[in-house]
Amino acid sequence: MSELLFIAPSAKKDYKHPCWRGIPRVSFARPAVAHEIDPIQKCACPIPERKTRESLKVGTVVIIVDGENKGKRAVVVAELGAGHIKVAGPAISDFEIDQDFVIATSTHLEVPAGSSAAQIESVAQKVPEMVEYLKAPFTLKKGDRPHLMKF
């Protein structure tokens, strides 16, 4: 049986293209040998560290825009790092969510870090109409322009 041989061009011009004039640069029968002769070089780009937005501090009221709790309001109770936060509220139970799926509002409650839904509700009762605000769903109607709204 004949074995596929490695055929390398005399001058390699572009590392990103796997073939040169239809001739494969890699031997499919002997990949280890082909890797020694013609190694594939990957870009060593550093992965940027993901940070949590400054507007998502503990106590900030947020609107959840996706998932099973879509349209509900919650309060940030912990920052978990890498863009993840823990939210809780009177209408929802405690759970973790990515910062991409929430809208931060300008409303802020003085809650301790790691609070539960019951603690948040007791703090919200001190502010007039805050419990009703947290339990009310957020919806958009025809003609609403969210890009012009101030949350």
HELIX and SHEET records of a PDB file:
HELIX    1   1 PRO A   31  ILE A   37  1                                   7    
HELIX    2   2 GLN A   99  PHE A  101  5                                   3    
HELIX    3   3 ALA A  117  ALA A  124  1                                   8    
HELIX    4   4 MET A  130  LYS A  135  1                                   6    
HELIX    5   5 PRO A  146  LEU A  148  5                                   3    
SHEET    1   A 2 CYS A  19  TRP A  20  0                                        
SHEET    2   A 2 ILE A  23  PRO A  24 -1                                        
SHEET    1   B 5 PHE A  95  ASP A  98  0                                        
SHEET    2   B 5 HIS A  84  ALA A  88 -1                                        
SHEET    3   B 5 ARG A  73  GLY A  81 -1                                        
SHEET    4   B 5 THR A  60  ILE A  64 -1                                        
SHEET    5   B 5 VAL A 102  HIS A 108 -1                                        
END                                                                             
